[in-house]
Amino acid sequence: IGIWRMIRLRFVPEEMRGKLDYLVVLDRLAGSGLQRQLGESREAYALRVRAWAPGLSKLTQAHLGWALGHPDRRASRALEVKECAREVRKSYAKRSRGRWLLSILNPFSWAFSR
């Protein structure tokens, strides 16, 4: 399931990338031990893990804009989410010292993301 959640990005329409790119980042963070606490908002989580994943606040805002915004602008907002997610994954890979590999190797990492 975890591998499918990473590769499915290649098979979905561009306007769905707003949700899926965000989920891939959450899966990667949760798989390496940085999951959201029960009842913790997305925004509070982004602030808590900003030392590990700078840019997660911007990604969270972009995702919320995609999810709650006007449906006609969904494709352009999905592109913004995609770019933010790429930045967060790169910055986390640099700071994590290999912890991100745990999320790829752990077949159940998807179960910890919220």
VMD Tcl script that draws the C-alpha trace (Angstrom):
set ca {
  {0.00 0.00 0.00}
  {2.80 2.40 0.87}
  {4.54 1.99 -2.48}
  {1.25 2.40 -4.32}
  {0.60 5.63 -2.45}
  {3.92 6.96 -3.77}
  {3.66 5.82 -7.39}
  {-0.02 6.58 -7.94}
  {0.93 10.22 -8.49}
  {1.93 9.24 -12.00}
  {-1.50 7.83 -12.83}
  {-3.95 10.43 -11.57}
  {-5.28 13.56 -13.27}
  {-3.35 16.73 -12.51}
  {-6.21 18.27 -10.52}
  {-6.07 15.39 -7.99}
  {-2.40 16.04 -7.24}
  {-3.41 18.64 -4.64}
  {-4.54 15.89 -2.30}
  {-2.12 13.13 -3.20}
  {1.10 15.14 -3.05}
  {0.12 16.32 0.40}
  {-0.58 12.74 1.49}
  {2.79 11.52 0.20}
  {4.56 14.13 2.33}
  {2.48 13.19 5.39}
  {3.22 9.49 4.77}
  {6.93 10.15 4.55}
  {6.98 12.20 7.74}
  {4.79 9.73 9.64}
  {6.86 6.79 8.47}
  {9.95 8.29 10.02}
  {8.27 9.00 13.34}
  {6.86 12.50 12.82}
  {3.13 11.81 12.79}
  {0.34 14.15 13.78}
  {-0.90 13.74 17.32}
  {-4.53 12.89 17.96}
  {-6.54 16.11 17.76}
  {-3.62 18.15 16.41}
  {-4.57 20.45 13.56}
  {-2.68 20.42 10.27}
  {-1.38 23.90 10.98}
  {-0.14 23.02 14.50}
  {1.56 19.92 13.11}
  {3.32 21.97 10.44}
  {4.63 24.32 13.13}
  {5.76 21.46 15.36}
  {7.81 19.73 12.65}
  {9.12 22.87 10.93}
  {12.69 22.13 12.06}
  {12.56 18.83 10.14}
  {10.34 19.87 7.25}
  {10.48 23.60 6.60}
  {7.86 24.61 4.11}
  {5.22 22.27 5.49}
  {3.18 25.30 6.62}
  {3.21 26.64 3.07}
  {2.30 23.20 1.73}
  {-0.55 22.91 4.23}
  {-1.95 26.29 3.17}
  {-1.63 25.33 -0.50}
  {-3.42 22.04 0.16}
  {-6.23 23.79 2.03}
  {-6.54 26.26 -0.85}
  {-6.83 23.31 -3.23}
  {-9.39 21.49 -1.06}
  {-11.55 24.45 -0.06}
  {-11.08 26.76 -3.02}
  {-13.16 27.24 -6.13}
  {-13.35 24.05 -8.23}
  {-12.50 25.91 -11.44}
  {-9.02 26.75 -10.12}
  {-8.27 23.25 -8.83}
  {-5.70 22.39 -11.53}
  {-3.63 25.54 -10.93}
  {-3.77 25.05 -7.18}
  {-2.74 21.41 -7.61}
  {0.38 22.63 -9.39}
  {1.17 24.89 -6.43}
  {0.72 21.97 -4.01}
  {2.94 19.79 -6.20}
  {5.75 22.38 -6.17}
  {5.47 22.93 -2.40}
  {5.49 19.18 -1.77}
  {8.65 18.80 -3.85}
  {10.36 21.52 -1.79}
  {9.31 19.92 1.51}
  {10.51 16.47 0.42}
  {13.89 17.88 -0.65}
  {14.40 19.88 2.53}
  {13.33 16.96 4.72}
  {15.70 14.61 2.90}
  {18.59 16.99 3.63}
  {17.75 17.41 7.31}
  {16.59 13.92 8.21}
  {19.94 12.14 7.87}
  {18.37 9.11 6.29}
  {15.22 8.94 8.41}
  {13.16 9.37 5.25}
  {14.41 5.98 4.08}
  {12.52 4.40 6.97}
  {9.26 5.66 5.55}
  {10.00 4.09 2.18}
  {11.17 0.78 3.65}
  {8.39 0.58 6.24}
  {5.40 -1.07 4.54}
  {2.99 0.24 7.20}
  {4.08 3.88 7.28}
  {0.85 4.95 5.58}
  {-1.10 3.75 8.61}
  {0.47 6.44 10.81}
  {-0.34 9.47 8.67}
  {-3.36 11.60 9.49}
}
mol new
graphics top color blue
foreach p $ca { graphics top sphere $p radius 0.5 }
foreach p [lrange $ca 0 end-1] q [lrange $ca 1 end] { graphics top cylinder $p $q radius 0.2 }
display resetview
